[in-house]
């Protein structure tokens, strides 16, 4: 049985309709000068037209909204980014190497692991088709082309890259309509549903836990879809600029952009120090003192531009200027630190019923798609059947909480019960079957039934449940400084995705895409 590799990313484009008058960049207007949330501020919640019904209904708003509601000091026009530690520059190879292609490898994955561009590998090996990579082929991996360090100017605070507290009252539909450009009339079929452009942005933002403001700003910078009613025809198929096989349409383009934003962000969080490898094969060390949010933006654009253009794009007059024209200074809304220094996981239990023995099938791996933090673990239900089989076993709540979202195999459990996915501790369950699944709004206690494990949602070759944690919108690594602790079973990584262990009281369980004595766990 194979664990989940990544959620399904497929869509079919539909005709964009309802073209309206073109507006200039900046259609969304700058952030409110008096503070970090929309005016007026009434009690605990902003009650302007942009507040969501969930926000109005919330009876226990998260304490972090007190910070977001605090006005900036009188007369402050701008907020300077907080300083970040300077990392040592990466050590680059000076000579070519060879690599034997393994099952499951991709050209982009190999290129990323060696710090070179896929194009440079194609050229060095005279490969005609980048989509055909025979297993056991020996590839020449050229040495990176060293460059001067990248720009030091910060693009965003970390809290503006993730789907965090400052996005809680951001109304994507309102902003898209305000701009009135091509996006406002766009629609596309996604997973058998026709969604508007704004709905696609919202869907991708919540799934990947990426700020919808960021997705809109990148879309505007790349294609002017927010402000232009008739953008260049070259942007209609690949609006984010990723001209790749089976990546046409807004949903797929935003999904790829989000995955790359997450890749840069969580690599930086894990201690990575570069280099950024641009499309012309240049290996650019990160600028001194950048932060994870900036690393995410710079990483994504490195997959779109050659070195010279990239420096302009991530300089102060490039993408950052487009962001500020739309939403004002991003550091005005900064929630720093996004993760408190004393952050501790709440008490969690294993996600299945008492007296049931499940298989620990996957160690720490990406929470969503391939680029998020290695925040997820997988468990398969009892039984000897392999593949996507019907299971009457129950996935249960790991803690008390409220169900915020449920559909397409996903289930989001809000442990803070404040009604916001963007704040505090949140659990993602994936591959929860629609049969008997608890409804949105359900309030549960630890151990209550949520639904059955399955292959629903994403790409899965075996019935199982995938669980991952978020705090303030950031995926929390299962192999980092705050590992999973489930009934005392603590997660550890083994250096590669899906490998790892659960350990308790001297007992070590090793993740295995199988059922054996070494991966069985029970409550």
DODREN-366558 format. One record per atom (N, C-alpha, C): residue in three letters; y, x, z. Coordinates in steps of 0.02 Angstrom, whole numbers, plus 50000, padded with zeros to 5 digits. Each point is the difference from the previous one (the first is absolute). Layout:
<nodes>
ALAYXZ...
</nodes>
This chain:
<nodes>
UNK499405004250000UNK500604995850000UNK500625004450000UNK500444998549956UNK500605004249994UNK500584996950035UNK500395003850037UNK500594997350034UNK500544998449950UNK500514996450024UNK500574998449957UNK500365006349978UNK500155000549936UNK500375005749975UNK500744998649993UNK500174994149974UNK500704998149998UNK500054992749981UNK500544996650021UNK500094993149981UNK500074999249925UNK499824994149976UNK500034998649928UNK500715000449975UNK500105003549946UNK500665000749970UNK499964998049927UNK499984993549988UNK499994997949931UNK500444993949992UNK500294999149942UNK500454994449988UNK500074999049925UNK500234994249981UNK500154998749930UNK500724997549995UNK500395003349958UNK500714998349995UNK500104993249967UNK500514996450023UNK500214993949967UNK500715000949974UNK500234995349961UNK500655000549969UNK500554999350052UNK500495004549998UNK500594999350043UNK500474994949969UNK500244995350040UNK500424994649974UNK500624999450043UNK500454995749976UNK500604998550039UNK500495005750004UNK500145003649945UNK500475005550001UNK500704997450018UNK500345003950042UNK500664998050022UNK500505005649988UNK500614999050018UNK500535004849988UNK499875006550036UNK500105005649965UNK499885006650030UNK500535001650052UNK499795003250054UNK500455002350052UNK499955007550005UNK500485003250031UNK499985007250008UNK499585001850060UNK499795006450004UNK499665002450059UNK500454999150060UNK499714998350056UNK500404998450059UNK500044992650010UNK499604996149960UNK500024992750003UNK499814997550069UNK499575003850035UNK499794997850066UNK500535001150053UNK500495004349986UNK500535001450048UNK499795004750054UNK500475003550031UNK499835004750053UNK499784996550064UNK499715003850044UNK499794997450065UNK500614997650039UNK499884994950042UNK500554997450041UNK500295005650043UNK500685000950000UNK500295005750034UNK499974999650075UNK499884994150029UNK500034999450072UNK499355002050035UNK499465000549963UNK499375001650033UNK499445000949951UNK499374999150022UNK499435001549958UNK499634993749977UNK500184994350026UNK499704993749978UNK500554995449976UNK499814994849961UNK500514995649972UNK500414996550053UNK500634998849985UNK500424995950043UNK499914992649981UNK500104995150043UNK500155001150071UNK499375001250040UNK500085003250057UNK499455001450046UNK500054994950056UNK499484995950008UNK500014994850051UNK499405001150045UNK500135001650063UNK499455001050046UNK499535005549977UNK499374998449993UNK499505005049981UNK499905000549925UNK500224994949961UNK499834999849930UNK500614998749956UNK500055003149941UNK500544998449954UNK499834993549964UNK500464995350001UNK499854993449972UNK500374998849935UNK500145005249962UNK500324998949935UNK499474997749951UNK500214998949937UNK499544997449950UNK499435004549984UNK500035006350019UNK499465004649984UNK499445000250052UNK500094996650057UNK499485000250052UNK499394996149978UNK499425002650013UNK499384996749979UNK499804994650050UNK499634994949978UNK499754994950048UNK499605003050056UNK499615005349985UNK499615003350053UNK500475002850053UNK500565003049977UNK500465002950047UNK500314994850046UNK500194994349970UNK500314994750039UNK499514997350052UNK499354999649981UNK499514997150045UNK499775004750055UNK500145006549992UNK499755004850048UNK500314998950069UNK499594999650050UNK500244998850068UNK500045006450040UNK499665005349976UNK499995006350038UNK500185005849953UNK500635000249978UNK500185005449954UNK499895006950030UNK499815004749958UNK499855006750023UNK500635003350028UNK499945003950054UNK500595003250029UNK500385004649952UNK499685002449948UNK500345004549954UNK500574996649964UNK499984993349996UNK500554996549967UNK500655000850040UNK499945001450064UNK500615001550038UNK500365006149974UNK499615005149981UNK500305006049970UNK500314998449932UNK499644996249960UNK500254998449933UNK500634995750003UNK500074996150053UNK500584995650006UNK500605003450030UNK499925006050026UNK500555003550032UNK500515002349948UNK500624997750004UNK500505002249950UNK500115007650004UNK500155002949943UNK500185007049999UNK500685001050032UNK500165006050023UNK500645001250032UNK500594998049956UNK500534998050032UNK500614997949966UNK500245005549953UNK500154998149939UNK500295004849953UNK499515004649966UNK499354999450015UNK499505004349968UNK499864997349930UNK500135004149950UNK499894998049931UNK499315002249976UNK499785005850022UNK499365002649979UNK499615002650059UNK499355000349992UNK499565002750051UNK499645005949968UNK500045005750033UNK499675006049974UNK499265000050021UNK499565002449955UNK499295000450018UNK499895004650060UNK499514998450041UNK499825004450055UNK499645006149971UNK500085005850033UNK499685006149973UNK499244999850010UNK499645003349955UNK499285000750005UNK499825007449998UNK499435001750029UNK499795006950003UNK499895002849930UNK500145006449992UNK499905003549937UNK499285002749999UNK499644998649946UNK499315002249994UNK499975006449958UNK499505004050014UNK499895005949959UNK499844997949929UNK500245003749950UNK499854998249930UNK499275000849986UNK499734996249951UNK499295000549984UNK499835006849969UNK499395002350012UNK499765006149968UNK499664998149934UNK500255002649945UNK499754998149934UNK499515005149973UNK499504997749965UNK499535004549967UNK500365003949945UNK499805006249990UNK500315004249949UNK499555001149940UNK499384997450002UNK499555001049944UNK499594993649988UNK499714999549941UNK499614994249982UNK499344999850039UNK499734994050009UNK499354999150031UNK499574995649956UNK499374999350017UNK499564995349965UNK499764994650049UNK499834994349972UNK499764994450041UNK499484996149959UNK499454998250033UNK499474996149968UNK500104992750017UNK500074995849950UNK500144992950010UNK499414996750037UNK500164996350053UNK499514996550041UNK500004992549985UNK499454996550014UNK500004992749992UNK500574996950039UNK500364995449968UNK500554996650032UNK500675003449992UNK500025006049972UNK500635003549990UNK500434996749946UNK500655000850006UNK500464998149948UNK500455005949985UNK500295000149941UNK500435005649981UNK500615000450046UNK500304994350016UNK500585000050045UNK499815002450069UNK499404998050024UNK499785002150066UNK499895007550003UNK499685002749949UNK499895007349997UNK500665003749997UNK500454997549958UNK500665003349993UNK500375000050067UNK499994994350035UNK500344999650064UNK499725004850052UNK499345000750001UNK499695004450050UNK500155007349987UNK500145001849938UNK500155007049984UNK500755001449993UNK500424994850008UNK500725001049996UNK500265001649930UNK499694996949949UNK500235000949932UNK500044993149968UNK500264999649939UNK500044993749965UNK499364998849961UNK499844993649989UNK499434998349959UNK500095002649929UNK500624999949976UNK500135002449932UNK499845007449993UNK500145003950051UNK499865007249997UNK499255001349996UNK499594995850034UNK499285000749996UNK499754998149931UNK500294994649972UNK499824997949933UNK500135005649950UNK500585003150005UNK500185005349953UNK499575006250009UNK499865001950062UNK499625006050013UNK499274999449976UNK499754993849998UNK499314998949981UNK499924996649932UNK500574998849967UNK500014996949934UNK499614993450000UNK500134996050052UNK499674993550005UNK500404994949959UNK499674996649956UNK500354995349956UNK500124993350034UNK499544997950044UNK500054993450030UNK499995000750076UNK500564998650034UNK500025000850073UNK499584994950037UNK499774994749965UNK499604994850032UNK499255001449995UNK499825005449966UNK499305001949994UNK499915006950032UNK499675000150058UNK499935006250038UNK499265000650019UNK499595003249959UNK499285000350014UNK499855003550066UNK499544997250038UNK499785003050063UNK499675006749986UNK500115004850044UNK499745006849998UNK500355004549949UNK500534997449968UNK500405004349957UNK500385005050042UNK500035006349977UNK500395005150034UNK500705000249971UNK500494998750042UNK500704999849978UNK500365006450022UNK500455002349958UNK500475005250020UNK500604996650032UNK500175002050060UNK500584997250036UNK500555005349999UNK500524999149960UNK500525005149996UNK500385000750066UNK500315005750010UNK500425001050060UNK500624995649995UNK500254997650056UNK500634996249999UNK500585004349976UNK500494996649972UNK500615003449978UNK500514999550056UNK500135005450038UNK500454999550058UNK500724998749979UNK500364996650044UNK500704998149988UNK500405000850064UNK500664999449994UNK500424999750060UNK499864993550037UNK500165000050064UNK499894994250042UNK500394994049973UNK499754994150015UNK500334993849978UNK500624998450040UNK500364994749981UNK500604997950036UNK499864998550073UNK500495001450042UNK499934998850071UNK500274993250022UNK500404996849957UNK500294993650020UNK499464994850011UNK500064996450055UNK499504994950017UNK500144993649961UNK499454996949978UNK500054993949962UNK500024993850045UNK499564999950050UNK499914994150043UNK499775002150068UNK500174996250053UNK499655001050063UNK499284997549992UNK499565002450041UNK499304997949995UNK499934992450004UNK500414996950042UNK499944992850010UNK500224995949939UNK500325003249950UNK500184996549940UNK499495001049944UNK499505004150011UNK499465000349950UNK499454995050017UNK499854998950063UNK499454995650019UNK500254992850006UNK499514995550002UNK500144992850010UNK500094998950074UNK500575002450026UNK500125000350071UNK500534995150025UNK500245001250061UNK500444995150033UNK500624998149961UNK500315004749964UNK500624998549965UNK499894995749938UNK499374998649983UNK499864995649943UNK499864992850022UNK499994998950066UNK499774993550026UNK500414994149974UNK500635001049987UNK500434994549978UNK500255001049928UNK499675004449964UNK500215001249931UNK499674994949954UNK500394996349963UNK499764994749957UNK499995002549928UNK499415001849976UNK499935002849933UNK500234995049947UNK499794993750007UNK500194994949951UNK500754999449996UNK500344999850056UNK500734999450001UNK500335005849965UNK499775006150012UNK500305005849969UNK499895000149925UNK499404998149979UNK499844999949928UNK500434994949964UNK500074994050029UNK500424994949970UNK500735002050000UNK500225003350052UNK500695002350004UNK500175004749942UNK499535004449985UNK500105004849945UNK499974996549932UNK499554995249994UNK499984995949939UNK499765003549938UNK499665005650007UNK499775003749941UNK499314997749976UNK499695004349961UNK499364998549968UNK499464998250051UNK500015003250057UNK499504998850051UNK500024992750025UNK500604997150001UNK500074993250027UNK499664994849957UNK499865001649936UNK499654995349957UNK499305002149981UNK499765005350031UNK499365002949981UNK499434996550038UNK499434999349966UNK499404997650034UNK499405003649971UNK499465000050037UNK499405003849980UNK499404997050036UNK499435000049967UNK499394997650031UNK499685005750039UNK499924998950065UNK499715005050045UNK499424996850038UNK499415002549989UNK499414997550036UNK499954992449995UNK500064997649938UNK499914992949983UNK500574995550025UNK500565003050020UNK500594996150019UNK500605002449960UNK500424995549980UNK500635001949966UNK500535000950054UNK500275006150005UNK500505001650051UNK500655001949966UNK500554998450033UNK500665002149976UNK500095007450015UNK500525003049970UNK500155007050013UNK500105001350074UNK500384995750034UNK500125000950072UNK499364999550040UNK499564995349981UNK499374999250036UNK499555006149991UNK500035003149942UNK499605006149988UNK500265005750044UNK500665000750005UNK500295005250044UNK499784998850072UNK500034993850022UNK499814998450069UNK499265001550012UNK499574998149952UNK499285001150007UNK499845007550006UNK500295004049955UNK499865007150001UNK500285003250064UNK500604998050020UNK500315002850060UNK499584998850062UNK499744993950008UNK499604998450059UNK499325003449998UNK499685000249942UNK499335003049996UNK500035007650014UNK500475003349969UNK500045007350007UNK500415002150061UNK500344995150032UNK500465001350055UNK500555004849979UNK500334998249945UNK500565003749972UNK500614995449998UNK500585002750016UNK500624996150004UNK500164996849932UNK500094993349998UNK500174996949936UNK500685002249973UNK500465002050044UNK500645002849975UNK499875006149958UNK499545004350023UNK499845006149963UNK499704998349932UNK499554995249997UNK499704998249936UNK500534997349952UNK500464995950025UNK500544997449958UNK500465005549976UNK500155004750044UNK500465005449981UNK499685004549947UNK499365001650008UNK499665004249950UNK499964996249933UNK499844993650003UNK499974996049939UNK500684999949965UNK500534999350038UNK500675000149969UNK500165006849971UNK499845005350035UNK500145006749975UNK499615001449937UNK499384997849997UNK499575001649944UNK500114995649939UNK500184993650011UNK500014995449943UNK500584995149999UNK500414999850054UNK500564995250005UNK499774992749999UNK499394998750023UNK499744993250000UNK500384995450048UNK500335002750051UNK500374995750045UNK500664997749969UNK500355004649968UNK500684998549977UNK500064998149927UNK499545002249958UNK500064998749928UNK499584994049980UNK500304995449963UNK499624994249976UNK499565001849941UNK500185005349965UNK499625002049941UNK499895007650001UNK499595002550046UNK499905007250005UNK499675002949938UNK499995006449994UNK499715003349942UNK499274997949992UNK499824998949937UNK499314997649986UNK499485004950024UNK500165006450004UNK499525005050022UNK499804999150073UNK500404996350038UNK499844999050071UNK499604993650012UNK499904995949948UNK499674993650011UNK499275000750021UNK499665004949972UNK499295001050014UNK499895004250063UNK500415005350006UNK499925004650057UNK500675000550037UNK500194994950037UNK500674999950030UNK500155005550050UNK499485002950032UNK500125005550046UNK499935006849966UNK499804999949936UNK499975006249962UNK499315003349997UNK499494996950030UNK499335002950000UNK499624997649939UNK500055003749945UNK499664998149938UNK499285002350003UNK499594996150035UNK499305001950011UNK499544994349980UNK499395001949981UNK499504995249979UNK499884994850054UNK500014993649981UNK499874994450044UNK500504999650058UNK500615002549988UNK500524999650051UNK500614996249974UNK499904995549953UNK500564996249973UNK500154994050045UNK500614997749997UNK500214994350039UNK500305001950067UNK500414995550027UNK500385001550061UNK499545001150060UNK499494995850008UNK499575000650059UNK499665006850002UNK499715002049945UNK499655006449998UNK500475005950008UNK500604999549969UNK500495005350006UNK500275000850071UNK500154994450033UNK500235000350069UNK499445002550046UNK499394998049986UNK499435002250042UNK499925007649995UNK500045002749940UNK499945007249992UNK500585003750033UNK500604997449991UNK500585003150032UNK499925000050076UNK499774994450028UNK499914999550072UNK499475004850025UNK499465000749962UNK499475004650020UNK500255007250000UNK500425001849952UNK500285006749998UNK500525001150055UNK500414995050014UNK500475000450056UNK499625001250065UNK499464996250009UNK499595001050060UNK499675006850001UNK499785002449942UNK499675006549998UNK500465005550026UNK500625000249974UNK500485005150023UNK500184999250073UNK500094993750021UNK500214998650069UNK499465002250050UNK499374997949988UNK499475001350049UNK499745007249994UNK500045003149942UNK499865007149997UNK500485003950044UNK500654998149996UNK500505003450041UNK499874998750074UNK499834993950017UNK499844998450069UNK499415004150026UNK499545001749956UNK499405003750020UNK500115007550000UNK500615002349985UNK500155007150004UNK500035003649933UNK499914996549945UNK500045003149934UNK500695003049989UNK500035005749965UNK500655003249987UNK500125001349926UNK499674996149957UNK500125000549929UNK499485004349966UNK500145001649936UNK500614998649963UNK499984993349964UNK500604997749979UNK500034994549953UNK499855002849931UNK499534997049965UNK499825002449933UNK500264995049949UNK500485002149960UNK500324995649951UNK499594999649936UNK500194995749955UNK499604998749940UNK499945006049954UNK500455004950006UNK499955006049959UNK499635005650035UNK499684998550056UNK499595004950035UNK500365004350049UNK500654998950010UNK500385004050048UNK499804998250071UNK499905005150042UNK499824999150071UNK500625001350041UNK500304994750027UNK500655000550034UNK499914999150075UNK500145005250039UNK499974999350073UNK500504994850025UNK499844996350051UNK500474995150027UNK500635003350026UNK500574996549995UNK500625002350029UNK499955000450075UNK500375004550030UNK499975001150072UNK500234993750038UNK499594998050049UNK500214994750046UNK499954992949974UNK499634998849946UNK499934993149977UNK499534996250048UNK499984993549994UNK499594995750042UNK499464996649958UNK499564996350033UNK499454996849965UNK500244994949949UNK500524996150016UNK500264995149953UNK500255003449936UNK500345005650008UNK500245003849942UNK499425002949961UNK499505002750036UNK499415002849966UNK499654994749958UNK499964993850026UNK499694994749961UNK500364998649935UNK500664999650003UNK500404998749940UNK499945005849952UNK500065006150025UNK499975005949956UNK499315000749969UNK499484998550037UNK499325000549973UNK499914995049942UNK500214993850011UNK499924995049947UNK500365002149936UNK500635002350006UNK500385001949941UNK499725006349968UNK499655004250038UNK499695005949970UNK499464998149950UNK499724994050006UNK499494997649954UNK500304996849937UNK500674999949997UNK500344996849944UNK500445004849960UNK500225005650030UNK500515004149968UNK499805007450000UNK500255003549949UNK499965007349998UNK500485002950051UNK499925006450015UNK500345003050057UNK500764999349997UNK500315001349942UNK500724999649997UNK500264993050012UNK499704995049968UNK500204993150011UNK499864997950072UNK499435002250025UNK499814998050069UNK500545002150050UNK500265005949992UNK500525002350047UNK500614995549997UNK500174997649942UNK500574995449994UNK499844993250030UNK499394997649987UNK499814993450025UNK500014999850076UNK499745005350033UNK499964999950073UNK500615003550032UNK500495001749960UNK500625002650027UNK500454994450024UNK500585001650029UNK500434994850029UNK500284995149950UNK500035001949935UNK500304995649950UNK499474996549957UNK499375000450019UNK499474996849962UNK499794993450030UNK499364999650019UNK499744993750028UNK500394997850061UNK500205004750042UNK500364998250061UNK500634996149985UNK500345001749946UNK500614996349981UNK499834992849981UNK499434999049967UNK499804993149983UNK499844996150063UNK499645003250047UNK499864996550064UNK500644997950034UNK500475004650008UNK500614998350037UNK500414994749964UNK499984999949933UNK500374994849964UNK499704993250012UNK499354999750013UNK499664993750013UNK500034998050073UNK499865004650045UNK499894998350070UNK500415003950050UNK500465004149977UNK500405003950047UNK499635006150026UNK500295003350050UNK499715006050029UNK499354998250036UNK499425002749976UNK499374998150031UNK499935002250072UNK500385005150020UNK499945002650069UNK500354995550050UNK500384995149976UNK500314995250046UNK499474995550032UNK499444999049963UNK499474995650026UNK499445003950031UNK500085006550007UNK499455004250024UNK499764998150069UNK499344999650008UNK499684998950065UNK499655006650016UNK500325004050041UNK499735006750013UNK499935001250075UNK499435002550023UNK499395001149960UNK499634993549986UNK499704999749942UNK499624994149982UNK499404999150046UNK499685005650018UNK499454999950047UNK500245003350065UNK500034996450055UNK500235003050063UNK499565005850021UNK500295004850034UNK499635006050022UNK499434998150047UNK500084994650039UNK499484998150048UNK499564994349973UNK499984999249935UNK499614994549971UNK499265000750019UNK499714994550022UNK499294999850019UNK499694993849969UNK499385000849977UNK499654994349972UNK499844995050055UNK500094993549987UNK499774995150049UNK499235000150004UNK499744996850051UNK499274999750008UNK499704996049942UNK499535003249964UNK499674996749944UNK499245000450010UNK499654995049974UNK499285000050003UNK499715000249929UNK499375001249994UNK499685000149934UNK500064993149967UNK500054999949933UNK500164993749966UNK499404995549984UNK499534999550047UNK499434995649990UNK499754997650068UNK499544995349998UNK499804996450060UNK499545004250045UNK499964997950063UNK499565003350048UNK499274999649975UNK499635005250017UNK499285000349985UNK499835000649926UNK500525000949957UNK499875001249929UNK500075007549986UNK499555002749961UNK500025007149983UNK500195000849927UNK500575003249989UNK500275001049933UNK499945007449981UNK500105001549935UNK499995006849975UNK500715002649991UNK500125005950025UNK500655003549989UNK499955003549933UNK500294997049948UNK499885002349931UNK500535004749973UNK500614999750026UNK500535004349973UNK500465002350055UNK500125006650001UNK500485002950046UNK500714999249973UNK500485003450029UNK500704999149981UNK500125000649924UNK500314994849973UNK500184999949928UNK500614995649991UNK500265000149939UNK500644996749987UNK499994992650019UNK500524997950034UNK500054993150022UNK500054995249941UNK500375002249947UNK500094995749941UNK500075004449939UNK499604998549949UNK499985004049939UNK499815007150020UNK500295005149968UNK499785006950013UNK500525004250037UNK500634997750004UNK500535004350025UNK500234998850070UNK499774994750033UNK500234998650068UNK499675004950049UNK500234999850062UNK499695004250052UNK499264998450005UNK499615004950022UNK499294998850011UNK499924996050064UNK500194993749995UNK500074995650058UNK499414995350009UNK499525000049953UNK499494994850001UNK499315002750018UNK499604995550029UNK499295001150013UNK499624994049970UNK499375001149981UNK499584994749972UNK499374999050041UNK499804993650006UNK499384998350034UNK499624994849958UNK499355000849995UNK499574995449963UNK499574996150049UNK499884993649985UNK499624995750046UNK499265001750001UNK499634997450050UNK499285001250004UNK499644997249939UNK499405002749988UNK499594997749945UNK499825005749953UNK499484999049961UNK499765005249955UNK500214999049928UNK500314994349983UNK500214998849931UNK500575004749981UNK500005002149938UNK500525004449975UNK500454996349952UNK500615002749990UNK500474997049953UNK500404994450030UNK500304996049957UNK500434994450022UNK499564994050014UNK499824999250062UNK499544994750020UNK500344995250049UNK499754994050002UNK500244994850046UNK499825002150072UNK500494999650045UNK499875001750070UNK500274994550045UNK499594998050048UNK500224995150050UNK500245003450064UNK500015006650000UNK500285003650058UNK500764998750003UNK500285001050060UNK500714998550011UNK500395006450013UNK500575000549965UNK500515004950017UNK500454996950054UNK500165003850051UNK500374997150057UNK500665003650012UNK500424996850039UNK500655002950018UNK499905006050046UNK500325005649985UNK499945005950042UNK500464999550061UNK500474995249998UNK500464999050056UNK500314993049992UNK500364997850050UNK500364993649994UNK500525000749944UNK500124994549965UNK500505000349947UNK500084993549963UNK500455000149950UNK500134994249957UNK499895002049928UNK499674995749962UNK499875001449929UNK500624998649959UNK500275005249969UNK500614999349960UNK499864998749926UNK499485003249974UNK499824999149929UNK499254999749994UNK499764996149951UNK499284999749986UNK499914997649928UNK499665004149960UNK499884998249931UNK499815006149960UNK499624999049945UNK499775005549957UNK499645005450041UNK499614997750049UNK499635004750041UNK500385003050058UNK500674999449999UNK500425003050052UNK500084995450060UNK500095003050058UNK500204996350060UNK500435004650042UNK500594997750017UNK500475003950041UNK500054996950069UNK499845004050051UNK500024997750069UNK500585003450036UNK500474995950024UNK500615002550034UNK499855000450075UNK499945006050026UNK499835000850071UNK500594998750046UNK500625000949974UNK500594998750041UNK500164992550003UNK499744996349952UNK500094992849995UNK500744998049998UNK500405004249964UNK500714998349992UNK500134996849932UNK499494999249959UNK500084996849936UNK500215004649943UNK500025006550012UNK500235004749949UNK499465005349988UNK499825000849936UNK499545005349981UNK500345006850004UNK500665000149998UNK500395006249996UNK500105003450067UNK499814996950055UNK500155002750065UNK499375000850043UNK500015005250041UNK499475001050048UNK499315000949969UNK499494998750040UNK499315001149979UNK499744994249958UNK499715001849942UNK499714995149954UNK499335002949976UNK499504995749993UNK499345002049975UNK499884996949932UNK499785004149952UNK499774997649935UNK499244999650002UNK499734994149983UNK499294999249986UNK499954998849924UNK499525003249969UNK499894999149928UNK499284998049987UNK499914996049947UNK499354997449978UNK499744994550046UNK500474995950024UNK499804994250041UNK499904994049953UNK499394997449999UNK499834994649954UNK500414993750013UNK500164996449948UNK500404993850007UNK499614994650038UNK499345000049995UNK499604995250037UNK500085001150075UNK500204994850035UNK500075000150074UNK500565004650024UNK500415002649956UNK500535004650022UNK500534996250039UNK500245002950054UNK500514996950042UNK500644999149960UNK500364994750014UNK500614998449962UNK500605003950025UNK500495000749957UNK500645003150019UNK500304996050058UNK500265003650049UNK500294996850059UNK499514999450058UNK499375001549986UNK499514999750054UNK500135005050055UNK499974997950062UNK500105004350058UNK499315001450030UNK499855006550007UNK499325001850021UNK500035004750061UNK499455000350035UNK499905004850053UNK499495005249976UNK500005005850032UNK499535005249981UNK499294997350000UNK499635001249947UNK499314997649994UNK499934993549963UNK500554996449987UNK499964993749963UNK499815001349927UNK499674995249971UNK499775000749931UNK500584999249950UNK500005004549949UNK500514999849948UNK499714998049933UNK499395001949986UNK499694998549935UNK499405004449990UNK499724999749940UNK499405003849984UNK500175006049957UNK499635005650007UNK500105005749956UNK499754998449930UNK500305003349950UNK499824998549931UNK500245005649955UNK500024998549935UNK500315004649951UNK500654997149974UNK500234994550028UNK500614996849974UNK500615004550009UNK500425000149949UNK500625004050003UNK499865007249986UNK500415003049957UNK499935007049985UNK499375001549961UNK499805006350000UNK499405002349966UNK499495001950053UNK499454996550002UNK499495001350051UNK499324999049968UNK499545004550016UNK499324999649973UNK499494998250053UNK500254998450060UNK499544998150054UNK500364995950052UNK499684995050027UNK500294995750051UNK500185004150062UNK500624999650021UNK500235003750059UNK500694997550020UNK500265002750054UNK500694998750021UNK500365006750004UNK500625000049977UNK500455005850000UNK500574998350047UNK500125004350050UNK500544998650048UNK500485006050002UNK500644998450008UNK500525005250004UNK500564997550044UNK500375004850030UNK500554998450046UNK500685001949970UNK500504996050017UNK500705001749984UNK500414999350063UNK500535004150004UNK500504999150053UNK500695000649968UNK500424994950010UNK500664999749969UNK499965001349924UNK499464997649970UNK499925000549927UNK499685006449976UNK499885004950044UNK499695006349980UNK499264999850015UNK499605001949949UNK499285000650011UNK499865005650049UNK499574998850049UNK499845004850052UNK499335003449984UNK500025006549989UNK499405003649979UNK499454999650053UNK499404999049976UNK499424999750044UNK499745007050017UNK500265005149965UNK499795006950014UNK500585004250026UNK500524996850024UNK500595003650023UNK500055000250076UNK500625000450024UNK500125000750072UNK499894993550038UNK499934994449965UNK499894993550032UNK499404996649966UNK499405002650011UNK499414997349966UNK499834993050025UNK499574996649961UNK499724993750024UNK499625001250065UNK500064995350046UNK499584999750060UNK499754992850004UNK499374999049982UNK499694993449997UNK499444999750052UNK500124996750056UNK499514999850054UNK499815007150022UNK500485004649998UNK499875006850020UNK499735004549945UNK499834997249942UNK499805004049942UNK500625002649966UNK500085006549997UNK500615003249974UNK499855002949931UNK500454998949952UNK499905002249932UNK500245007249989UNK499635003649960UNK500185006949980UNK499875000749925UNK500425004049967UNK499905001449929UNK499615006449991UNK499755001049938UNK499615005949985UNK500295003849940UNK500644998749985UNK500345003949948UNK500024996849932UNK499614994849988UNK500034996549936UNK499924992550013UNK500304996049955UNK499984992850009UNK499294997550005UNK499914995050044UNK499374996550013UNK499525003950045UNK500125006550008UNK499585003850046UNK500314999750070UNK499595000150051UNK500265000050068UNK499494997550050UNK500234999650062UNK499544998050054UNK500354995150047UNK499594996550039UNK500204996450060UNK499665003450059UNK500385001350053UNK499715003650056UNK500174996350065UNK499494999750044UNK500104996950066UNK499495003050048UNK500265002950054UNK499575002550053UNK499475004949977UNK500185004349954UNK499535005049976UNK499564997749943UNK500024993549983UNK499624997449943UNK500435000349938UNK499735002549945UNK500375000849938UNK499664996049945UNK500364995449969UNK499764996249943UNK500345002749938UNK499615001449948UNK500285002749939UNK500024994649946UNK500604999249969UNK500084995049947UNK499525001549943UNK499684994749976UNK499525000849945UNK499994993449960UNK500035000649934UNK499954994149957UNK499274997949996UNK499744998350060UNK499284998750006UNK499884996650067UNK499374999050016UNK499804997750067UNK499485005050026UNK500185003450054UNK499525004650032UNK500155000450074UNK499575003450036UNK500085000250073UNK500665003350021UNK500295004249956UNK500605003650018UNK500654996549989UNK499994993849973UNK500644996449989UNK499984992950027UNK499544998450045UNK499954993450028UNK500434999450063UNK500394994650004UNK500454999050057UNK499994992750021UNK500004998850065UNK499974993350027UNK500494999250057UNK500194993850015UNK500434998550057UNK499564999150062
</nodes>
